[in-house]
Amino acid sequence: MKLYIESEFFADIADVVRQYFPNEKLEKSETYENCRLSFFAIKSTDKEKYTCKFDDFEYTNEIVLSDTWTNIVKKRFTKRYTKLCVYKCLATVLNKKLAWGALTGIRPTKLAYELKHDGYDVKKEFANTFLVSNNKTALVEDILKEQESLINRDDTYADFYINIPFCVSKCSYCSFVSGDINKQKQFVAPYVETLCKEIEETQKIAKQGKYNLNHLYIGGGTPTSLSRKDLEKILSSVKFKPTEFTVEAGRPDTIDEDKLKLFKDFGVNRISVNPQTFSQITLDLINRKHTISDIYNKFNLVRQYDFQINMDLIAGLPSEDLEVFCHSVDCALDLMPENLTIHTLALKSGSVLKEESKVAENEKEIEKMLNYAQSRASECGYKPYYMYRQKYMIGNFENVGYCLKGCQCKYNIDMMEETANIFACGANAISKRVFHNQNRIERAANVKDFTNYISRIDEMIERKKLLFID
């Protein structure tokens, strides 16, 4: 679909359009002729007027500019009303409202915090300005309540992330840059060696910059696809004592007693055991190399070591209808993990499912799945405590983390709300420095490909020095 846009916010407008036309390739046109959608912005000294045309329908709104606004604030408001104009146009002509209204960002809760800081009523702004549904607005309010006492806005507060980009097999929905460890064995040893170097140097940077390291999260990929020996090397390179220490074991077929004993010895207190589904048909279809029995056996094994456990489920997997998904939710809740994360399938470029187009986008069915998960989790005593959204997510929905009382994963909150500095190590890891008083974030990204990461590690370390040391 061709779009003619007279605005600096083409990407933001495209994000709104994509919610209605997820399978369309969106192209920027130099002329409005033969374009289904066009957008015009007319600016004056005290206001801006926006017009969106789709086919034969036209919608117009405007924003009154304030003399007190800085350029950053002005840009924020003009972007907001630009997206709102396009959303109202499409919602009207296509007769379809979206659960999240005109919001396309991945962190609605972060927006809610900004609104509260600026003195706005979050509920009114979400409902009246962004046209978010009552259900999603209530979800945001509930999450803010759970996070209220856990947000730290000290500029020296920091978390640590370690990325392991290997898996025992690649799931068909996955678009992460990760390698099949059985096919990439020759890179494992040099990757581990390089990663240990980066971890050690990054801790020196944190110390030199006088940052307080709190939570440690090892993710991937599947960290437990590595051998016990390699995992011990990585854990031994960590010289600070995390207050919360999470390892994303993820795949039940990679968990064994030796690795759990190792984690316990090094102070790990949280483990992810991620089934994604309790349907063996689906597990086989999405290339998960484990059985339903493996899920139960490894969950019970992890329980013996007194770790807090997170489990992930995905709504919208191929071959699954509402009944199958609800069965998975019931099975997971019967086990009573401390955390249960409900993801909505996101089909990104690079995933097998995206390329083969095996998944039908049934938004109403997905919505019923998410509502069931929310209702059943609440009945079992779980509260929603963090949430994020992704591009290319089916139905414009969200991922939500639920927890039992007092069992929030604090790293997840810090990461999603972007309130903590993040010292990140490993291929495709992104470090972040937060400037709370200036309401801005600077980033230093490591290269994605792990072979380039190995050869360019000194460059990655130098980037972090420039980011964190004044």
C-alpha positions as CSV (number, residue, x, y, z in Angstrom):
1,M,0.0,0.0,0.0
2,K,1.3,3.4,-0.9
3,L,1.1,6.3,1.6
4,Y,1.5,9.9,0.8
5,I,2.7,11.7,4.0
6,E,3.4,15.4,4.5
7,S,4.8,14.9,8.0
8,E,8.1,14.0,9.8
9,F,6.3,11.2,11.4
10,F,6.0,8.7,8.5
11,A,7.2,5.7,10.6
12,D,4.7,6.5,13.4
13,I,1.8,6.9,10.9
14,A,2.9,3.6,9.2
15,D,2.7,1.9,12.6
16,V,-1.0,2.9,12.9
17,V,-1.8,1.8,9.4
18,R,0.0,-1.5,10.0
19,Q,-2.5,-2.3,12.8
20,Y,-5.2,-2.4,10.2
21,F,-3.2,-3.9,7.3
22,P,-0.7,-6.2,8.9
23,N,0.1,-8.1,5.7
24,E,0.5,-5.1,3.5
25,K,3.9,-3.7,2.5
26,L,3.8,0.0,3.2
27,E,5.6,2.3,0.8
28,K,6.2,6.1,1.0
29,S,4.9,7.8,-2.2
30,E,6.2,11.2,-3.5
31,T,2.7,12.0,-4.8
32,Y,-0.8,11.5,-3.4
33,E,-2.1,10.1,-6.7
34,N,-3.0,6.4,-6.6
35,C,-2.5,6.4,-2.8
36,R,-5.2,4.9,-0.6
37,L,-4.0,6.9,2.4
38,S,-2.7,10.5,2.5
39,F,-1.8,12.7,5.4
40,F,-1.4,16.5,5.5
41,A,-0.3,18.8,8.2
42,I,-1.0,22.6,8.0
43,K,1.1,24.6,10.6
44,S,0.6,28.1,11.9
45,T,2.1,30.0,14.8
46,D,-0.5,28.9,17.4
47,K,-1.9,25.6,16.1
48,E,-1.5,22.7,13.7
49,K,-4.2,21.1,11.6
50,Y,-4.1,17.5,10.5
51,T,-6.0,15.8,7.7
52,C,-6.0,12.1,6.9
53,K,-7.7,10.8,3.8
54,F,-8.4,7.1,3.2
55,D,-10.2,6.2,-0.1
56,D,-13.0,8.7,-0.2
57,F,-13.2,9.4,3.5
58,E,-11.5,12.4,5.2
59,Y,-10.9,13.1,8.9
60,T,-9.5,16.3,10.4
61,N,-8.4,17.4,13.8
62,E,-6.1,20.1,15.3
63,I,-3.9,20.9,18.2
64,V,-3.5,24.3,19.9
65,L,0.2,24.9,20.6
66,S,1.4,26.4,23.9
67,D,4.0,29.1,24.2
68,T,5.4,27.3,27.3
69,W,6.2,24.0,25.4
70,T,9.8,23.2,24.7
71,N,10.7,21.7,21.3
72,I,10.8,18.2,22.8
73,V,7.3,18.7,24.4
74,K,5.9,20.1,21.1
75,K,7.2,17.2,19.2
76,R,5.7,14.8,21.6
77,F,2.2,16.4,21.3
78,T,2.3,16.8,17.6
79,K,3.3,13.2,17.1
80,R,0.5,12.1,19.5
81,Y,-2.2,14.1,17.5
82,T,-0.8,13.0,14.2
83,K,-1.3,9.3,15.1
84,L,-4.7,10.1,16.6
85,C,-5.9,11.7,13.4
86,V,-4.8,8.6,11.3
87,Y,-6.3,6.2,13.8
88,K,-9.7,8.0,13.9
89,C,-9.8,8.1,10.2
90,L,-9.2,4.4,9.8
91,A,-11.3,3.4,12.8
92,T,-14.3,5.3,11.3
93,V,-14.0,4.3,7.6
94,L,-13.2,0.6,8.4
95,N,-15.6,0.5,11.3
96,K,-13.0,-1.1,13.6
97,K,-11.8,0.2,16.9
98,L,-8.6,-1.2,18.4
99,A,-8.1,-2.3,22.0
100,W,-5.1,0.0,22.4
101,G,-6.7,2.8,20.3
102,A,-4.1,5.1,18.8
103,L,-1.2,3.8,21.0
104,T,1.4,1.9,19.0
105,G,4.4,2.1,21.4
106,I,5.7,-1.0,23.1
107,R,5.5,0.5,26.6
108,P,2.0,1.8,27.5
109,T,2.9,1.8,31.2
110,K,5.9,4.0,30.6
111,L,3.5,6.5,28.9
112,A,1.3,6.3,31.9
113,Y,4.2,7.2,34.2
114,E,5.0,10.2,32.1
115,L,1.4,11.3,32.2
116,K,1.3,11.0,35.9
117,H,4.5,13.0,36.2
118,D,3.1,15.8,34.1
119,G,-0.1,15.9,36.3
120,Y,-2.5,14.2,34.0
121,D,-5.2,11.7,35.0
122,V,-4.0,8.5,33.4
123,K,-7.5,6.9,33.1
124,K,-9.0,10.0,31.4
125,E,-6.0,10.5,29.1
126,F,-6.0,6.8,28.0
127,A,-9.7,6.8,27.4
128,N,-10.3,10.3,25.9
129,T,-7.0,11.2,24.2
130,F,-5.7,7.8,23.0
131,L,-9.1,6.0,22.8
132,V,-7.8,3.0,24.7
133,S,-10.5,0.5,25.7
134,N,-11.7,0.3,29.4
135,N,-10.2,-3.2,29.8
136,K,-6.7,-2.2,28.6
137,T,-6.8,1.0,30.7
138,A,-7.7,-1.0,33.8
139,L,-4.8,-3.3,33.0
140,V,-2.3,-0.5,32.9
141,E,-3.7,0.9,36.2
142,D,-3.4,-2.5,37.9
143,I,0.2,-2.9,36.7
144,L,1.2,0.6,38.0
145,K,-0.2,-0.4,41.4
146,E,2.0,-3.6,41.5
147,Q,5.1,-1.6,40.5
148,E,4.5,1.4,42.8
149,S,7.0,0.5,45.5
150,L,9.5,-1.1,43.2
151,I,10.5,1.7,40.8
152,N,13.9,3.2,41.5
153,R,14.8,6.5,39.7
154,D,18.3,7.0,41.0
155,D,20.8,7.6,38.2
156,T,23.3,5.3,39.8
157,Y,20.9,2.3,40.0
158,A,21.8,-0.4,37.5
159,D,21.1,-4.0,36.4
160,F,23.2,-6.5,34.5
161,Y,22.2,-8.6,31.4
162,I,24.1,-11.4,29.8
163,N,23.0,-12.8,26.5
164,I,23.6,-16.4,25.3
165,P,22.7,-16.6,21.6
166,F,22.5,-20.4,21.3
167,C,19.5,-22.8,21.3
168,V,19.1,-26.6,20.9
169,S,16.7,-25.8,18.0
170,K,15.1,-22.7,16.5
171,C,11.4,-22.3,17.2
172,S,9.4,-21.5,14.1
173,Y,8.0,-18.3,15.5
174,C,11.5,-17.0,16.6
175,S,13.2,-14.1,14.8
176,F,16.0,-13.7,17.3
177,V,19.6,-13.8,16.1
178,S,20.5,-17.2,17.6
179,G,22.3,-20.2,16.4
180,D,21.5,-23.9,16.7
181,I,24.2,-25.0,19.1
182,N,24.6,-28.4,17.4
183,K,25.4,-26.7,14.1
184,Q,27.6,-23.9,15.7
185,K,29.7,-25.9,18.1
186,Q,33.0,-24.4,16.8
187,F,31.8,-21.0,17.9
188,V,30.7,-21.9,21.4
189,A,34.2,-21.9,23.1
190,P,35.4,-18.6,21.6
191,Y,32.0,-17.0,22.3
192,V,32.2,-18.0,26.0
193,E,35.7,-16.8,26.3
194,T,34.8,-13.4,24.6
195,L,31.7,-13.0,26.7
196,C,33.7,-13.6,30.0
197,K,36.1,-10.9,28.9
198,E,33.3,-8.5,28.3
199,I,31.6,-9.3,31.6
200,E,34.8,-8.6,33.5
201,E,35.5,-5.4,31.7
202,T,31.9,-4.2,32.0
203,Q,32.0,-4.6,35.8
204,K,35.1,-2.5,35.9
205,I,33.2,0.2,33.9
206,A,30.3,0.0,36.3
207,K,32.7,0.4,39.3
208,Q,34.6,3.3,37.7
209,G,31.3,5.1,37.0
210,K,30.1,4.4,40.5
211,Y,27.0,2.5,39.5
212,N,25.2,0.2,42.0
213,L,24.6,-3.2,40.3
214,N,21.4,-4.9,41.6
215,H,19.7,-7.5,39.4
216,L,21.3,-10.0,37.0
217,Y,19.4,-11.7,34.2
218,I,20.9,-14.3,31.9
219,G,18.8,-14.7,28.7
220,G,19.1,-15.7,25.1
221,G,18.6,-17.8,23.1
222,T,18.6,-20.6,25.7
223,P,21.5,-20.2,28.2
224,T,21.1,-23.8,29.4
225,S,21.9,-25.1,25.9
226,L,25.5,-24.6,27.0
227,S,27.4,-27.2,28.9
228,R,27.7,-27.1,32.7
229,K,31.4,-26.3,32.2
230,D,30.7,-23.3,30.0
231,L,28.0,-22.0,32.3
232,E,30.4,-22.2,35.2
233,K,33.0,-20.1,33.3
234,I,30.4,-17.4,32.7
235,L,29.0,-17.4,36.2
236,S,32.6,-17.3,37.6
237,S,33.2,-14.1,35.7
238,V,30.4,-12.3,37.7
239,K,32.1,-10.6,40.7
240,F,29.2,-8.8,42.3
241,K,26.3,-10.4,44.3
242,P,23.0,-9.8,42.6
243,T,19.9,-9.1,44.8
244,E,17.9,-10.9,42.2
245,F,19.5,-13.5,39.9
246,T,17.5,-15.0,37.0
247,V,18.5,-17.6,34.4
248,E,16.2,-18.1,31.5
249,A,16.5,-21.9,31.2
250,G,13.5,-21.8,28.9
251,R,13.6,-25.2,27.2
252,P,12.8,-28.1,29.6
253,D,15.1,-30.4,27.5
254,T,18.1,-28.4,28.5
255,I,17.6,-28.5,32.2
256,D,19.4,-31.1,34.4
257,E,20.3,-31.6,38.0
258,D,24.0,-30.7,37.5
259,K,23.1,-27.3,36.1
260,L,20.6,-26.6,38.8
261,K,23.1,-27.4,41.5
262,L,25.6,-25.0,39.8
263,F,23.0,-22.2,39.7
264,K,22.2,-22.8,43.3
265,D,25.9,-22.6,44.2
266,F,26.2,-19.2,42.4
267,G,23.2,-17.6,44.0
268,V,20.6,-17.9,41.2
269,N,17.2,-17.6,42.7
270,R,14.9,-17.4,39.6
271,I,14.5,-19.9,36.8
272,S,12.4,-19.8,33.6
273,V,10.8,-23.1,32.5
274,N,8.9,-22.2,29.4
275,P,6.5,-24.7,27.8
276,Q,4.9,-22.1,25.4
277,T,2.0,-24.7,25.1
278,F,0.8,-27.9,26.7
279,S,-0.2,-29.3,23.3
280,Q,2.3,-31.9,21.9
281,I,0.9,-31.4,18.4
282,T,1.8,-27.7,18.6
283,L,5.2,-28.4,20.2
284,D,6.2,-30.6,17.3
285,L,4.8,-28.1,14.8
286,I,6.8,-25.2,16.1
287,N,10.0,-27.2,16.4
288,R,10.3,-27.5,20.2
289,K,12.3,-30.6,20.9
290,H,10.7,-31.6,24.2
291,T,7.5,-33.4,25.3
292,I,4.7,-32.5,27.7
293,S,6.2,-35.0,30.2
294,D,9.5,-33.1,30.0
295,I,7.7,-29.9,31.1
296,Y,6.3,-31.5,34.3
297,N,9.4,-33.5,35.1
298,K,11.8,-30.5,34.8
299,F,9.4,-28.2,36.6
300,N,9.3,-30.6,39.6
301,L,13.1,-30.9,39.4
302,V,13.5,-27.2,39.6
303,R,11.1,-27.0,42.5
304,Q,13.4,-29.3,44.5
305,Y,16.0,-26.6,44.5
306,D,13.7,-23.9,45.8
307,F,14.0,-21.5,42.8
308,Q,11.2,-19.1,42.0
309,I,9.8,-20.2,38.6
310,N,8.5,-18.3,35.6
311,M,6.5,-20.1,32.8
312,D,5.7,-18.6,29.4
313,L,2.7,-19.4,27.2
314,I,1.9,-18.0,23.7
315,A,-1.5,-17.1,22.5
316,G,-2.0,-17.5,18.8
317,L,0.3,-20.5,18.0
318,P,-0.6,-22.4,14.8
319,S,-3.2,-25.2,15.1
320,E,-4.4,-23.8,18.5
321,D,-8.0,-22.7,19.1
322,L,-9.4,-21.2,22.2
323,E,-10.0,-24.6,23.9
324,V,-6.3,-25.7,23.4
325,F,-4.9,-22.5,24.7
326,C,-7.2,-22.5,27.7
327,H,-6.0,-26.0,28.5
328,S,-2.4,-24.7,28.5
329,V,-3.4,-21.9,30.9
330,D,-5.1,-24.3,33.2
331,C,-2.1,-26.7,33.2
332,A,0.4,-24.0,33.9
333,L,-1.7,-22.5,36.8
334,D,-2.2,-26.0,38.3
335,L,1.6,-26.0,38.8
336,M,1.5,-22.6,40.5
337,P,4.7,-21.0,39.2
338,E,5.6,-17.7,40.9
339,N,5.4,-16.0,37.5
340,L,3.3,-16.7,34.4
341,T,3.9,-14.6,31.3
342,I,1.3,-14.7,28.6
343,H,2.6,-13.7,25.2
344,T,0.7,-12.8,22.1
345,L,2.3,-14.3,19.0
346,A,4.3,-11.7,17.0
347,L,5.2,-12.7,13.4
348,K,8.5,-10.9,12.6
349,S,10.6,-11.1,9.5
350,G,13.1,-13.9,9.8
351,S,10.8,-16.4,11.6
352,V,9.7,-19.5,9.7
353,L,6.0,-18.9,10.5
354,K,6.2,-15.4,9.0
355,E,7.9,-16.7,5.8
356,E,5.5,-19.6,5.4
357,S,2.4,-17.6,6.6
358,K,1.1,-20.6,8.5
359,V,-0.8,-18.5,11.1
360,A,-4.2,-17.1,10.5
361,E,-4.8,-13.8,12.2
362,N,-8.0,-14.4,14.2
363,E,-8.1,-11.3,16.4
364,K,-11.4,-12.1,18.2
365,E,-10.1,-15.6,19.1
366,I,-6.8,-14.2,20.4
367,E,-8.7,-11.6,22.5
368,K,-10.8,-14.4,24.1
369,M,-7.5,-16.3,24.9
370,L,-6.0,-13.2,26.6
371,N,-9.2,-12.5,28.5
372,Y,-9.3,-16.1,29.7
373,A,-5.7,-16.0,30.9
374,Q,-6.3,-12.7,32.7
375,S,-9.4,-14.0,34.4
376,R,-8.0,-17.4,35.4
377,A,-4.8,-15.9,36.7
378,S,-6.8,-13.5,38.8
379,E,-8.9,-16.3,40.2
380,C,-5.6,-18.1,41.2
381,G,-4.3,-15.1,43.1
382,Y,-1.9,-13.7,40.4
383,K,-1.6,-10.0,39.7
384,P,-0.4,-8.4,36.4
385,Y,2.9,-6.6,37.2
386,Y,4.6,-5.8,33.8
387,M,3.5,-5.6,30.2
388,Y,4.9,-4.7,26.8
389,R,3.9,-4.8,23.2
390,Q,5.7,-5.7,20.0
391,K,5.4,-4.7,16.3
392,Y,3.8,-7.3,14.1
393,M,1.9,-8.7,17.1
394,I,-1.4,-10.4,16.1
395,G,-4.4,-8.3,16.9
396,N,-2.5,-5.3,18.3
397,F,-2.5,-6.9,21.7
398,E,0.2,-7.3,24.4
399,N,2.4,-9.6,26.5
400,V,1.6,-9.6,30.3
401,G,3.6,-10.9,33.2
402,Y,1.5,-12.2,36.2
403,C,2.9,-13.0,39.6
404,L,1.9,-14.3,43.0
405,K,2.1,-11.7,45.8
406,G,5.6,-10.4,46.3
407,C,7.1,-12.5,43.5
408,Q,7.6,-9.8,40.8
409,C,10.7,-10.1,38.7
410,K,12.3,-6.7,39.4
411,Y,14.6,-6.9,36.4
412,N,11.6,-7.2,34.1
413,I,10.1,-4.1,35.6
414,D,13.4,-2.1,35.4
415,M,13.8,-3.3,31.8
416,M,10.3,-2.6,30.5
417,E,9.8,0.7,32.3
418,E,13.3,1.8,31.3
419,T,14.0,3.2,34.8
420,A,17.4,1.4,35.4
421,N,20.7,1.6,33.7
422,I,21.4,-1.7,31.9
423,F,24.9,-3.0,31.5
424,A,24.5,-5.6,28.8
425,C,27.0,-8.2,27.6
426,G,26.9,-10.6,24.6
427,A,25.9,-10.5,21.0
428,N,22.9,-8.4,20.2
429,A,22.8,-7.0,23.8
430,I,21.9,-3.4,24.2
431,S,23.2,-1.3,27.1
432,K,21.2,1.7,28.3
433,R,22.0,4.7,30.3
434,V,19.1,6.6,31.9
435,F,19.1,10.3,32.6
436,H,16.0,10.7,34.8
437,N,16.2,14.5,35.2
438,Q,16.5,15.0,31.5
439,N,13.9,12.3,30.6
440,R,16.2,10.7,28.1
441,I,18.0,7.4,27.4
442,E,21.2,6.7,25.5
443,R,22.1,3.3,24.2
444,A,25.1,1.3,23.1
445,A,24.3,-1.8,21.0
446,N,26.5,-4.8,20.5
447,V,26.7,-6.3,17.1
448,K,24.0,-8.9,16.4
449,D,26.0,-11.7,14.7
450,F,28.0,-13.6,17.3
451,T,30.9,-14.3,15.0
452,N,31.4,-10.5,14.5
453,Y,30.9,-10.0,18.2
454,I,33.9,-12.3,18.9
455,S,36.1,-10.4,16.5
456,R,35.0,-6.9,17.5
457,I,34.8,-7.3,21.3
458,D,37.2,-4.4,22.1
459,E,34.9,-2.1,20.1
460,M,31.9,-3.2,22.1
461,I,33.7,-2.6,25.4
462,E,34.8,0.9,24.2
463,R,31.2,1.8,23.4
464,K,30.2,1.0,26.9
465,K,33.0,3.1,28.3
466,L,31.9,6.1,26.2
467,L,28.3,5.6,27.3
468,F,28.7,5.2,31.1
469,I,31.8,7.1,32.0
470,D,31.6,10.9,31.9
